[in-house]
């Protein structure tokens, strides 16, 4: 069950109680149980934190892999923590990510990679493979299967990675489901956390900028980097990169100075050339 659904239930209880004139009395209530169920759920950002690359997991073919094998020192990586039988929120997140990736002209596996790890230790590689095939069926770009890794693993290693990422979740023994939030995390080529996007929808431009930042300049065109560092800034409230007035003004001022300087240089050169020609004529010579 998604965290947002639980929050809605709590709000609904409060609304009905107030509307019908029933007081919210102290003591155990439905809302209290829901609040308790959310204890420990959420994102604690650990920016620049080094994730443990020595952890072992299983890929969708059942091969044991070391997490560090995916970090080549060149490509940034997007990490998502989900579980493959999640009834709603995980699908929304991964569908949103897939849609955002489709908007990009970069191809998954070339400039960057994605790791999706199940937080349910009972889920195994065959289920991971089924999910991988489903999402790649929508993405449908040649070679992408080598760049999106669907993993499973033991509880101890899942916990170590989720703790390092600041991804808090809770297992509900009554429903057999996990309470968690929606988030994707951008990690540098050497395994440090660069950015969080806490949402279920992701624009291609935002993913591109976040990957450029995570790559520390290793990927992206000169124009990409110019726009990112001189015109846009990440807004965590909207979970997107937005134009920043002071950056635009600064960039505009610099461009104006460049144009003005160039104009003055041309004007100075022209004046100097005219003066030289005038001097030659007065001396009775031509150039």
C-alpha positions in Angstrom: 0.0 0.0 0.0 1.3 3.4 -0.9 2.1 6.0 1.7 -0.2 8.5 -0.1 -3.1 6.1 0.3 -2.5 5.8 4.0 -2.3 9.5 4.4 -5.6 9.8 2.6 -7.2 7.3 5.0 -6.0 9.3 8.0 -7.4 12.5 6.5 -10.7 10.8 5.7 -11.1 9.6 9.3 -10.5 13.1 10.7 -13.0 14.6 8.2 -15.8 12.1 9.0 -15.2 12.5 12.7 -15.4 16.3 12.5 -18.4 16.4 10.1 -20.5 13.9 12.0 -19.7 15.5 15.4 -17.8 12.5 16.7 -14.8 13.6 18.7 -11.4 12.1 18.0 -10.8 10.5 21.4 -7.5 9.6 22.8 -6.4 6.0 22.8 -5.9 3.4 20.0 -7.9 4.3 16.8 -7.8 3.4 13.1 -5.9 6.6 12.4 -3.4 5.9 15.2 -2.7 2.5 13.7 -2.1 4.0 10.3 0.3 6.6 11.7 2.2 3.8 13.5 2.3 1.9 10.3 4.1 4.8 8.7 6.8 5.1 11.4 10.1 4.8 9.6 8.8 5.4 6.1 10.3 8.2 4.1 13.4 9.6 2.5 16.3 10.9 4.4 18.7 12.5 1.8 22.3 11.4 2.2 23.8 13.6 -0.5 27.4 12.8 -1.4 27.2 9.6 0.8 29.2 6.7 -0.6 27.0 3.6 -1.1 28.5 0.2 -0.2 29.7 -1.2 -3.5 30.8 -4.6 -2.1 27.2 -5.8 -1.5 26.1 -8.9 -3.5 22.8 -9.4 -5.2 21.3 -11.5 -8.0 20.6 -10.3 -11.5 17.5 -11.4 -13.4 19.3 -14.4 -14.8 20.1 -15.6 -11.3 23.8 -14.7 -11.4 25.4 -13.4 -8.2 26.9 -10.0 -8.8 28.8 -7.5 -6.8 27.1 -4.0 -6.8 30.4 -2.3 -7.7 30.5 -4.2 -11.1 27.9 -1.7 -12.4 30.0 1.3 -11.5 32.6 1.8 -14.2 33.8 5.3 -13.2 32.3 6.8 -16.3 28.5 6.4 -16.4 26.1 7.7 -13.7 23.4 5.4 -12.4 19.8 5.8 -11.4 18.8 3.5 -8.5 15.2 2.7 -7.6 14.1 0.6 -4.7 10.8 -1.1 -5.3 9.3 -4.6 -5.1 7.9 -6.5 -8.0 4.5 -7.4 -6.6 3.8 -3.9 -5.4 0.1 -3.2 -6.1 0.4 0.4 -7.2 3.2 2.9 -6.2 6.2 0.9 -7.6 4.4 0.6 -11.0 3.6 4.3 -11.1 7.2 5.1 -10.3 8.7 2.8 -12.9 6.2 3.7 -15.5 6.9 7.4 -14.9 10.7 6.7 -15.2 10.2 4.7 -18.4 8.2 7.5 -19.9 10.8 10.1 -19.0 13.6 7.9 -20.4 11.7 7.6 -23.7 11.7 11.4 -24.0 15.5 11.5 -23.9 17.7 11.1 -27.0 20.2 9.2 -24.8 19.9 5.5 -24.7 19.8 3.5 -21.5 23.0 1.5 -21.3 25.1 4.0 -23.4 25.4 7.2 -21.4 23.9 5.9 -18.1 22.4 2.8 -16.4 19.5 2.0 -14.1 19.4 -0.4 -11.2 16.1 -1.5 -9.8 16.3 -3.6 -6.5 13.5 -5.4 -4.9 13.1 -4.6 -1.2 11.3 -7.9 -0.7 13.9 -10.6 0.0 11.3 -13.3 -0.9 11.2 -12.2 -4.5 13.5 -14.1 -6.8 15.2 -13.6 -10.2 12.4 -15.1 -12.4 10.0 -12.4 -11.1 12.7 -9.8 -11.6 13.1 -11.0 -15.2 9.4 -10.8 -15.9 9.3 -7.2 -14.7 12.3 -6.3 -16.7 10.8 -7.7 -19.9 7.6 -5.7 -19.2 9.3 -2.3 -18.8 11.8 -2.8 -21.6 8.9 -3.8 -23.8 7.6 -0.2 -23.4 11.0 1.4 -23.7 12.0 -0.8 -26.7 15.4 0.5 -27.6 18.1 -1.8 -28.9 20.7 -2.8 -26.3 18.7 -1.3 -23.4 18.5 -4.7 -21.7 22.2 -4.4 -20.9 21.7 -1.1 -19.1 18.7 -1.7 -16.8 19.4 -4.2 -14.1 16.6 -5.8 -12.1 18.0 -7.3 -8.9 17.0 -9.3 -5.9 18.9 -10.2 -2.8 19.1 -11.1 0.9 17.5 -9.0 3.6 20.9 -8.0 5.1 22.2 -6.5 1.9 18.9 -4.9 1.0 18.9 -3.2 4.3 22.5 -2.0 4.0 21.8 -0.4 0.6 18.5 1.1 1.6 20.0 2.6 4.8 22.9 4.1 2.8 20.4 5.6 0.3 18.2 6.9 3.1 15.2 5.0 1.8 12.9 4.1 4.8 10.3 1.4 4.4 8.2 -0.9 6.6 6.8 -4.4 6.0 3.2 -4.8 7.0 2.7 -8.3 8.3 -1.1 -8.0 8.2 -1.3 -7.2 4.5 2.0 -8.7 3.3 2.8 -5.4 1.7 5.5 -2.8 2.1 4.9 0.8 3.1 7.3 3.1 1.2 7.6 6.3 -0.7 8.2 7.0 -4.4 11.8 8.1 -5.2 14.6 7.6 -7.7 18.2 8.3 -6.8 21.1 9.5 -9.0 24.5 8.1 -8.1 27.9 9.2 -9.5 30.1 6.8 -11.5 32.1 6.1 -8.3 29.0 5.4 -6.1 28.2 8.7 -4.4 24.6 9.9 -4.1 24.1 13.0 -6.2 20.4 13.7 -6.2 16.9 12.5 -5.2 13.7 12.9 -7.2 10.7 12.1 -5.0 7.9 11.7 -7.5 6.2 9.3 -9.9 6.5 11.5 -13.0 9.9 12.5 -14.5 10.5 14.8 -17.5 13.2 13.8 -19.9 14.9 17.2 -19.5 15.1 16.8 -15.7 16.5 13.3 -16.0 19.1 14.5 -18.4 20.2 17.4 -16.2 20.3 15.2 -13.1 22.5 12.6 -15.0 24.8 15.4 -16.2 25.3 16.5 -12.6 25.8 13.0 -11.4 28.3 12.3 -14.1 30.3 15.4 -12.9 30.6 16.6 -16.5 31.5 13.2 -18.1 28.4 13.2 -20.3 26.3 15.8 -22.0 27.0 18.4 -24.7 28.6 21.8 -24.1 25.2 23.3 -24.5 23.7 21.0 -21.9 26.3 22.0 -19.4 26.0 25.7 -20.2 22.2 25.6 -19.7 22.5 23.5 -16.5 25.1 25.6 -14.8 24.1 29.0 -16.1 20.3 29.0 -16.5 18.7 26.2 -14.5 18.5 25.1 -10.9 16.9 22.0 -9.3 13.7 22.9 -7.4 13.0 20.1 -4.8 9.4 21.4 -4.3 8.5 20.8 -7.9 11.0 18.0 -8.4 12.2 19.6 -11.6 14.9 21.9 -13.1 13.5 25.5 -13.5 15.0 28.7 -15.0 16.5 30.9 -12.3 16.1 34.6 -12.7 19.5 35.6 -11.2 21.3 33.0 -13.3 19.6 34.2 -16.5 20.4 37.8 -15.6 24.0 36.9 -15.0 24.3 34.9 -18.2 22.6 37.8 -20.1 25.0 40.3 -18.6 28.0 38.2 -19.6 26.7 37.7 -23.1 26.1 41.5 -23.3 29.6 42.2 -22.2 31.0 39.8 -24.7 29.0 41.4 -27.5 29.9 44.9 -26.3 33.5 44.0 -26.0 33.5 42.4 -29.5 31.8 45.5 -30.9 34.3 47.8 -29.3 37.2 45.7 -30.6 35.8 45.9 -34.1 35.2 49.6 -33.8 38.7 50.1 -32.5 40.2 48.1 -35.3 38.2 50.0 -37.9 39.2 53.4 -36.4 42.8 52.3 -36.3 42.7 51.2 -39.9 41.2 54.4 -41.0 43.7 56.4 -39.1 46.6 54.4 -40.7 45.2 55.0 -44.2 44.7 58.7 -43.5 48.3 58.9 -42.3 49.6 57.1 -45.4 47.6 59.5 -47.7 49.0 62.5 -45.9 52.5 61.1 -46.5 51.8 60.6 -50.1 51.7 56.8 -49.9 49.0 54.2 -50.4 48.6 50.8 -48.8 
